[in-house]
Amino acid sequence: MSNDGEITITVCPGLTKKGKPETFDHIDISPGDTISIVGPTGSGKTAFINDIEVFAQGDTVTGRRVLVNGEVPPERFIRDPACKPIAMITQNTKCLADLSVGEFLEMHVATRNNLQENIIADTISLANEFTGEKIVAEARMSSLSGGQTRSLMIADAVLISKAPILLLDEIENAGIFKEAVISHLKGLRKAVIFVTHDPYVSMLSDRRIVMKGGEVVSILSPGDDETEALRKVREMDEEMSVLRERIRVGEVIGSGSF
């Protein structure tokens, strides 16, 4: 199975924090799916995607099992980073090595044995579609902002790693263009799973997995039921983005500014 091949991940139920069996049957995650994991702080959202990232086989605190195309994943998916079909990006992702963006990507291209022509320039170009702060090859990785770093990591996962499954842990706070990221990844038939507190990201997703007390308590597929609400939330999100930029450049926001 190639790293960029289409695969389906199945999450099988485990145990709640109280040791009781989870009540869902199983959750299939297929190419093109967008899924949000929502719930209060401490509800088990990050543990859920961690189970996927490590291909849990009943050996994590949750007791869940993760299958690939209905079977136990091959050993190379677990042991060989170059073969792993999953990329996980968190809000704390930060490069400590004093490399330029170009050098960092070159190193990753070599480890992935990616022979695609112009892959570094294409990766930087894609990253710049996800952030308003332009990234250049000569910039130091350690100097990138949170939004630039996360945008670069997403582009890297898509083009260099060619990961078919992306796990994104609360990255919406990092200043990336959320809708651009989701739209692009959907177009490439990537399976994308967001841990999020952002209503807009949640409503852009096809399904929402609701967590409480360490367990999956419901799986929602709102479909067209949220179309009008999504339109209003998009407008509010755009207004908040404008407001954030005005504050960043030093404006005083008076009562007549809205």
C-alpha positions in Angstrom: 0.0 0.0 0.0 1.5 3.3 -1.0 1.7 6.3 1.3 -0.6 8.4 -1.0 -3.0 5.5 -1.6 -6.6 5.7 -0.5 -7.2 4.1 2.8 -10.0 3.9 5.3 -9.3 4.2 9.0 -11.7 2.5 11.5 -11.8 3.5 15.1 -13.2 0.8 17.3 -14.7 1.7 20.8 -12.7 1.5 24.0 -13.4 2.4 27.6 -14.6 5.6 29.3 -12.6 7.3 32.1 -14.9 5.3 34.5 -13.9 2.0 32.8 -17.2 1.4 31.0 -17.4 0.4 27.4 -18.0 3.3 24.9 -21.4 3.0 23.2 -20.6 3.8 19.6 -20.2 0.8 17.2 -17.3 2.1 15.1 -16.2 5.2 13.2 -15.0 5.0 9.6 -12.8 7.8 8.3 -12.5 7.7 4.5 -10.8 9.8 1.8 -12.3 13.2 1.5 -13.9 13.1 5.0 -13.7 16.2 7.2 -14.4 15.5 10.9 -14.3 17.8 13.9 -13.7 16.5 17.4 -15.6 18.8 19.9 -16.2 18.8 23.6 -15.1 20.6 26.8 -11.5 20.8 27.9 -10.4 17.4 29.3 -13.1 15.5 27.5 -10.7 13.3 25.6 -10.4 15.1 22.2 -6.7 14.9 21.9 -6.6 11.3 23.2 -8.9 10.4 20.4 -6.6 11.7 17.6 -3.6 10.3 19.5 -5.1 6.9 19.3 -5.3 7.3 15.5 -1.8 8.7 15.2 -0.2 5.7 17.0 -2.6 3.1 15.5 -3.8 2.1 18.9 -4.4 -1.7 19.4 -5.9 -1.6 22.8 -2.6 -0.5 24.2 -3.4 3.1 25.1 -5.3 4.5 28.1 -8.5 4.5 26.1 -8.4 0.8 25.1 -9.5 1.7 21.5 -8.3 -0.1 18.4 -7.6 1.5 15.0 -7.8 -0.5 11.8 -6.6 0.3 8.3 -8.9 -1.0 5.6 -10.5 -3.3 8.1 -7.3 -4.9 9.2 -4.5 -4.4 11.8 -2.1 -1.8 10.2 1.1 -3.1 8.7 4.2 -2.8 10.9 5.8 -0.3 8.5 3.0 2.2 9.1 3.9 2.2 12.8 7.7 1.8 12.7 8.8 3.6 9.6 8.1 7.4 9.6 8.6 7.5 5.8 5.7 5.0 5.3 3.3 6.5 7.8 0.0 7.6 6.1 -0.8 10.0 9.0 0.5 13.5 9.7 -0.4 15.2 13.0 0.0 18.9 13.4 -0.6 20.7 16.7 -0.8 24.3 17.8 2.5 23.7 19.6 4.4 22.7 16.5 7.7 24.5 16.5 11.1 23.9 14.8 14.0 24.4 17.1 16.7 23.6 14.4 18.4 26.7 13.0 17.6 25.8 9.4 16.1 27.9 6.7 12.7 27.0 5.3 14.4 25.7 2.1 16.9 23.6 4.1 14.2 22.1 6.3 12.1 21.1 3.4 15.2 19.7 1.5 15.9 17.5 4.5 12.4 16.2 4.6 12.3 15.6 0.9 15.4 13.4 1.2 13.9 11.4 4.1 10.7 10.8 2.1 12.6 10.1 -1.1 10.2 12.5 -2.9 11.4 13.0 -6.5 8.7 15.4 -7.6 10.0 18.3 -9.6 9.9 21.8 -7.9 8.6 20.2 -4.8 10.1 22.7 -2.4 8.9 25.8 -4.3 5.5 24.2 -4.7 5.3 23.4 -0.9 6.1 27.0 0.0 3.6 28.3 -2.6 0.9 26.1 -1.1 1.7 27.2 2.4 1.3 30.8 1.4 -2.3 30.1 0.3 -3.0 29.3 4.0 -1.4 32.3 5.7 -1.4 36.1 5.1 2.3 36.2 6.3 4.4 35.4 3.3 6.9 32.6 3.7 10.2 32.6 1.8 12.8 29.9 1.4 15.5 32.0 3.0 13.6 32.6 6.3 14.8 30.7 9.4 12.4 28.1 10.6 12.8 29.3 14.2 11.6 32.8 13.2 8.3 31.8 11.6 5.1 32.8 13.4 2.6 30.2 14.6 0.4 30.7 11.5 3.4 30.4 9.1 4.7 27.3 10.8 1.3 25.5 10.8 0.7 26.5 7.2 4.1 25.2 6.2 3.5 21.9 8.1 0.2 21.4 6.4 1.7 22.0 2.9 4.6 19.7 3.8 2.2 16.9 4.9 0.2 17.3 1.6 3.0 17.5 -0.9 6.2 16.1 0.6 4.8 13.4 3.0 1.8 12.9 0.8 -0.1 11.8 3.9 -3.7 10.8 3.1 -4.8 11.5 6.7 -4.2 14.7 8.5 -4.8 15.3 12.3 -5.0 19.0 13.2 -5.1 19.8 16.9 -6.5 23.3 17.6 -4.6 25.0 14.8 -7.3 27.5 14.1 -5.8 29.8 16.8 -2.6 30.1 14.8 -3.7 32.6 12.2 -4.3 30.3 9.2 -7.0 30.6 6.6 -9.3 27.9 7.9 -11.7 27.7 4.9 -8.8 27.6 2.4 -7.2 24.7 4.3 -10.4 22.7 4.5 -11.4 23.4 0.9 -8.0 22.5 -0.5 -7.7 19.3 1.5 -11.2 18.2 0.5 -10.3 18.7 -3.1 -7.3 16.4 -2.7 -9.5 13.8 -1.0 -7.5 14.0 2.2 -9.2 12.7 5.3 -8.9 15.6 7.8 -9.7 15.4 11.5 -9.8 18.6 13.6 -9.7 18.9 17.3 -11.4 22.3 17.7 -13.3 24.8 19.8 -14.0 27.0 16.8 -17.7 26.9 15.8 -16.8 27.8 12.2 -14.4 24.9 11.7 -16.9 22.5 13.4 -19.7 23.6 11.0 -17.4 23.3 8.0 -16.8 19.7 8.7 -19.0 16.9 7.4 -19.3 15.2 10.8 -18.8 16.1 14.4 -17.7 13.7 17.1 -18.8 14.9 20.5 -16.6 13.9 23.5 -17.4 13.9 27.2 -15.6 12.3 30.1 -13.1 10.6 27.8 -15.7 8.9 25.6 -17.5 9.5 22.3 -21.1 10.5 23.3 -22.5 11.3 19.9 -21.6 11.5 16.2 -23.5 14.2 14.2 -23.9 14.6 10.5 -25.9 17.9 10.3 -25.8 18.1 6.4 -28.1 20.8 5.0 -29.7 21.5 8.5 -27.0 24.0 9.3 -26.7 25.7 5.9 -28.3 29.0 7.1 -26.4 28.9 10.4 -23.1 28.3 8.6 -23.7 31.4 6.4 -24.2 33.5 9.5 -21.2 32.0 11.3 -19.1 32.6 8.2 -20.1 36.3 8.2 -19.3 36.6 11.9 -15.9 34.9 11.4 -15.1 37.3 8.6 -16.0 40.3 10.8 -13.8 38.9 13.6 -10.9 38.5 11.2 -11.2 42.1 10.2 -11.4 43.2 13.8 -8.3 41.2 14.7 -6.4 42.9 11.9 -7.5 46.3 13.0 -6.4 45.7 16.5 -3.1 44.3 15.3 -2.3 47.5 13.4 -3.1 49.7 16.4 -6.6 50.9 15.8 -8.8 51.9 18.7 -12.2 50.2 18.2 -14.9 52.7 19.1 -18.6 51.9 19.5 -19.3 53.3 16.1 -16.8 51.0 14.4 -19.1 48.1 13.7 
